[in-house]
Amino acid sequence: MGFAELWVESYQGEVLGETFFGLLAERETDLVHRNQLEILKVLEHETRLLAEPVFARNGMDMGDTEASVSIGRQLADGFETLSWDDFLGSIEPVTAQFLAKYRELVGLCVDPADRRVAESYVAHEEALASFARRAMDKEEGEPLEPILALPHVRAKVSG
């Protein structure tokens, strides 16, 4: 996959994730879980925004956002009946797929500014995977800590 295609797929993955986590948050009745899902939505939204200058710098189209939103809605509908633990267990396999793409993207970036954004995408996906492991007690620490440690998320959640 080429540079532009990989950026579009990465960006649209964040659009999908923002929609997915946002809808799950709206539907969640447990206040702790709802808060976590709202922060995951912020994570996806803010990470998506990081890439917009990459598209502008490189004269690339961002792809079909409406289609990604539609898929995010469908996924959220499919997850409505899952338990919280099953939801958490579904995160790490997905993050592994995106981590491979984001690491490939880092290697394709020639422009240092583009590379920094791609590295932020890697860090965001690693934080999401760590959140899931921590929430399932498979890793020590507060679940949201790795996400809130990301500068682009911390600024939005604490500010």
C-alpha positions as YAML, in Angstrom:
chain: A
units: angstrom
residues:
- id: 1
  name: MET
  ca: [0.00, 0.00, 0.00]
- id: 2
  name: GLY
  ca: [1.30, 3.43, -0.89]
- id: 3
  name: PHE
  ca: [1.82, 6.53, 1.21]
- id: 4
  name: ALA
  ca: [-1.46, 8.28, 0.32]
- id: 5
  name: GLU
  ca: [-3.60, 5.13, 0.59]
- id: 6
  name: LEU
  ca: [-2.14, 4.29, 3.97]
- id: 7
  name: TRP
  ca: [-2.78, 7.80, 5.28]
- id: 8
  name: VAL
  ca: [-6.39, 7.68, 4.06]
- id: 9
  name: GLU
  ca: [-6.94, 4.29, 5.68]
- id: 10
  name: SER
  ca: [-5.34, 5.50, 8.91]
- id: 11
  name: TYR
  ca: [-7.32, 8.73, 9.01]
- id: 12
  name: GLN
  ca: [-10.60, 7.01, 8.22]
- id: 13
  name: GLY
  ca: [-9.85, 4.43, 10.92]
- id: 14
  name: GLU
  ca: [-9.84, 7.29, 13.41]
- id: 15
  name: VAL
  ca: [-13.14, 8.60, 12.02]
- id: 16
  name: LEU
  ca: [-14.63, 5.13, 12.44]
- id: 17
  name: GLY
  ca: [-13.23, 4.82, 15.97]
- id: 18
  name: GLU
  ca: [-14.52, 8.23, 17.00]
- id: 19
  name: THR
  ca: [-18.01, 7.32, 15.80]
- id: 20
  name: PHE
  ca: [-17.88, 3.85, 17.37]
- id: 21
  name: PHE
  ca: [-16.67, 4.94, 20.81]
- id: 22
  name: GLY
  ca: [-18.96, 7.97, 20.79]
- id: 23
  name: LEU
  ca: [-22.06, 5.89, 20.16]
- id: 24
  name: LEU
  ca: [-21.04, 3.32, 22.75]
- id: 25
  name: ALA
  ca: [-20.53, 6.15, 25.26]
- id: 26
  name: GLU
  ca: [-24.00, 7.55, 24.56]
- id: 27
  name: ARG
  ca: [-25.56, 4.15, 25.19]
- id: 28
  name: GLU
  ca: [-23.48, 3.14, 28.23]
- id: 29
  name: THR
  ca: [-25.29, 3.22, 31.58]
- id: 30
  name: ASP
  ca: [-22.26, 2.54, 33.81]
- id: 31
  name: LEU
  ca: [-20.77, 5.97, 34.55]
- id: 32
  name: VAL
  ca: [-17.16, 4.74, 34.81]
- id: 33
  name: HIS
  ca: [-17.40, 2.91, 31.49]
- id: 34
  name: ARG
  ca: [-19.16, 5.88, 29.88]
- id: 35
  name: ASN
  ca: [-16.35, 8.19, 30.99]
- id: 36
  name: GLN
  ca: [-13.75, 5.80, 29.61]
- id: 37
  name: LEU
  ca: [-15.59, 5.57, 26.28]
- id: 38
  name: GLU
  ca: [-15.89, 9.34, 26.08]
- id: 39
  name: ILE
  ca: [-12.13, 9.63, 26.55]
- id: 40
  name: LEU
  ca: [-11.59, 6.98, 23.85]
- id: 41
  name: LYS
  ca: [-13.75, 9.12, 21.56]
- id: 42
  name: VAL
  ca: [-11.56, 12.15, 22.35]
- id: 43
  name: LEU
  ca: [-8.48, 10.01, 21.66]
- id: 44
  name: GLU
  ca: [-9.76, 9.06, 18.21]
- id: 45
  name: HIS
  ca: [-10.96, 12.59, 17.38]
- id: 46
  name: GLU
  ca: [-7.77, 14.35, 18.41]
- id: 47
  name: THR
  ca: [-5.57, 11.75, 16.73]
- id: 48
  name: ARG
  ca: [-7.58, 12.17, 13.52]
- id: 49
  name: LEU
  ca: [-7.06, 15.93, 13.64]
- id: 50
  name: LEU
  ca: [-3.29, 15.48, 13.88]
- id: 51
  name: ALA
  ca: [-3.26, 14.08, 10.34]
- id: 52
  name: GLU
  ca: [-5.20, 16.86, 8.64]
- id: 53
  name: PRO
  ca: [-2.06, 18.99, 8.04]
- id: 54
  name: VAL
  ca: [-0.40, 15.93, 6.48]
- id: 55
  name: PHE
  ca: [-3.20, 15.77, 3.92]
- id: 56
  name: ALA
  ca: [-2.93, 19.51, 3.26]
- id: 57
  name: ARG
  ca: [0.88, 19.43, 2.92]
- id: 58
  name: ASN
  ca: [0.77, 16.52, 0.51]
- id: 59
  name: GLY
  ca: [-2.31, 17.59, -1.47]
- id: 60
  name: MET
  ca: [-4.16, 14.37, -0.62]
- id: 61
  name: ASP
  ca: [-7.86, 13.67, -0.32]
- id: 62
  name: MET
  ca: [-8.95, 12.42, 3.13]
- id: 63
  name: GLY
  ca: [-11.26, 9.71, 1.78]
- id: 64
  name: ASP
  ca: [-14.90, 8.83, 2.35]
- id: 65
  name: THR
  ca: [-15.73, 10.03, 5.85]
- id: 66
  name: GLU
  ca: [-19.44, 9.30, 5.47]
- id: 67
  name: ALA
  ca: [-18.68, 5.64, 4.75]
- id: 68
  name: SER
  ca: [-16.41, 5.43, 7.82]
- id: 69
  name: VAL
  ca: [-19.09, 6.99, 10.03]
- id: 70
  name: SER
  ca: [-21.63, 4.50, 8.67]
- id: 71
  name: ILE
  ca: [-19.33, 1.56, 9.43]
- id: 72
  name: GLY
  ca: [-18.67, 2.95, 12.93]
- id: 73
  name: ARG
  ca: [-22.43, 3.08, 13.54]
- id: 74
  name: GLN
  ca: [-22.88, -0.49, 12.32]
- id: 75
  name: LEU
  ca: [-20.06, -1.71, 14.57]
- id: 76
  name: ALA
  ca: [-21.52, 0.10, 17.57]
- id: 77
  name: ASP
  ca: [-24.89, -1.52, 16.89]
- id: 78
  name: GLY
  ca: [-23.20, -4.92, 16.76]
- id: 79
  name: PHE
  ca: [-21.42, -4.30, 20.07]
- id: 80
  name: GLU
  ca: [-24.56, -3.26, 21.97]
- id: 81
  name: THR
  ca: [-25.11, -6.73, 23.38]
- id: 82
  name: LEU
  ca: [-21.48, -7.47, 24.28]
- id: 83
  name: SER
  ca: [-20.36, -7.47, 27.88]
- id: 84
  name: TRP
  ca: [-17.78, -4.88, 28.94]
- id: 85
  name: ASP
  ca: [-15.12, -7.60, 29.22]
- id: 86
  name: ASP
  ca: [-15.88, -8.89, 25.72]
- id: 87
  name: PHE
  ca: [-15.65, -5.33, 24.41]
- id: 88
  name: LEU
  ca: [-12.28, -4.85, 26.11]
- id: 89
  name: GLY
  ca: [-11.06, -8.18, 24.73]
- id: 90
  name: SER
  ca: [-11.91, -7.06, 21.20]
- id: 91
  name: ILE
  ca: [-9.64, -4.02, 21.35]
- id: 92
  name: GLU
  ca: [-6.16, -5.55, 21.31]
- id: 93
  name: PRO
  ca: [-6.55, -7.62, 18.10]
- id: 94
  name: VAL
  ca: [-7.76, -4.51, 16.28]
- id: 95
  name: THR
  ca: [-4.96, -2.35, 17.66]
- id: 96
  name: ALA
  ca: [-2.40, -4.94, 16.51]
- id: 97
  name: GLN
  ca: [-3.66, -4.56, 12.91]
- id: 98
  name: PHE
  ca: [-3.56, -0.77, 13.06]
- id: 99
  name: LEU
  ca: [-0.14, -0.74, 14.75]
- id: 100
  name: ALA
  ca: [1.32, -2.63, 11.80]
- id: 101
  name: LYS
  ca: [-0.16, -0.05, 9.40]
- id: 102
  name: TYR
  ca: [0.95, 2.92, 11.46]
- id: 103
  name: ARG
  ca: [4.49, 1.58, 11.81]
- id: 104
  name: GLU
  ca: [4.61, 1.08, 8.05]
- id: 105
  name: LEU
  ca: [3.43, 4.66, 7.67]
- id: 106
  name: VAL
  ca: [6.27, 5.92, 9.87]
- id: 107
  name: GLY
  ca: [8.72, 4.21, 7.51]
- id: 108
  name: LEU
  ca: [7.13, 5.79, 4.43]
- id: 109
  name: CYS
  ca: [7.30, 9.35, 5.76]
- id: 110
  name: VAL
  ca: [10.08, 11.47, 4.29]
- id: 111
  name: ASP
  ca: [8.93, 14.78, 5.75]
- id: 112
  name: PRO
  ca: [9.83, 14.98, 9.48]
- id: 113
  name: ALA
  ca: [6.49, 16.65, 10.29]
- id: 114
  name: ASP
  ca: [4.60, 13.79, 8.61]
- id: 115
  name: ARG
  ca: [6.75, 11.27, 10.48]
- id: 116
  name: ARG
  ca: [5.95, 12.91, 13.84]
- id: 117
  name: VAL
  ca: [2.23, 12.58, 13.10]
- id: 118
  name: ALA
  ca: [2.66, 8.93, 12.08]
- id: 119
  name: GLU
  ca: [4.61, 8.32, 15.31]
- id: 120
  name: SER
  ca: [1.72, 9.91, 17.23]
- id: 121
  name: TYR
  ca: [-0.62, 7.45, 15.53]
- id: 122
  name: VAL
  ca: [1.60, 4.59, 16.73]
- id: 123
  name: ALA
  ca: [1.66, 6.00, 20.28]
- id: 124
  name: HIS
  ca: [-2.12, 6.42, 20.29]
- id: 125
  name: GLU
  ca: [-2.67, 2.81, 19.22]
- id: 126
  name: GLU
  ca: [-0.21, 1.53, 21.83]
- id: 127
  name: ALA
  ca: [-2.04, 3.57, 24.49]
- id: 128
  name: LEU
  ca: [-5.39, 2.14, 23.39]
- id: 129
  name: ALA
  ca: [-4.05, -1.42, 23.64]
- id: 130
  name: SER
  ca: [-2.60, -0.66, 27.08]
- id: 131
  name: PHE
  ca: [-5.95, 0.78, 28.19]
- id: 132
  name: ALA
  ca: [-7.65, -2.52, 27.31]
- id: 133
  name: ARG
  ca: [-5.02, -4.64, 29.05]
- id: 134
  name: ARG
  ca: [-5.15, -2.48, 32.18]
- id: 135
  name: ALA
  ca: [-8.96, -2.47, 32.25]
- id: 136
  name: MET
  ca: [-8.87, -6.30, 32.10]
- id: 137
  name: ASP
  ca: [-6.20, -6.45, 34.86]
- id: 138
  name: LYS
  ca: [-3.65, -7.90, 32.45]
- id: 139
  name: GLU
  ca: [-1.32, -4.94, 32.94]
- id: 140
  name: GLU
  ca: [-0.63, -2.86, 36.04]
- id: 141
  name: GLY
  ca: [-1.86, 0.69, 36.27]
- id: 142
  name: GLU
  ca: [-4.90, 2.89, 35.86]
- id: 143
  name: PRO
  ca: [-6.54, 2.11, 32.50]
- id: 144
  name: LEU
  ca: [-6.77, 5.67, 31.16]
- id: 145
  name: GLU
  ca: [-3.25, 6.71, 32.22]
- id: 146
  name: PRO
  ca: [-1.51, 5.83, 28.90]
- id: 147
  name: ILE
  ca: [-4.17, 7.69, 26.93]
- id: 148
  name: LEU
  ca: [-4.14, 10.75, 29.15]
- id: 149
  name: ALA
  ca: [-0.33, 10.81, 28.89]
- id: 150
  name: LEU
  ca: [-0.59, 11.60, 25.17]
- id: 151
  name: PRO
  ca: [-0.10, 15.37, 24.79]
- id: 152
  name: HIS
  ca: [-2.82, 15.81, 22.17]
- id: 153
  name: VAL
  ca: [-5.36, 14.07, 24.41]
- id: 154
  name: ARG
  ca: [-4.26, 15.46, 27.76]
- id: 155
  name: ALA
  ca: [-4.69, 19.02, 26.47]
- id: 156
  name: LYS
  ca: [-8.32, 18.35, 25.49]
- id: 157
  name: VAL
  ca: [-9.36, 16.36, 28.54]
- id: 158
  name: SER
  ca: [-7.70, 18.56, 31.18]
- id: 159
  name: GLY
  ca: [-8.24, 21.89, 29.41]
...
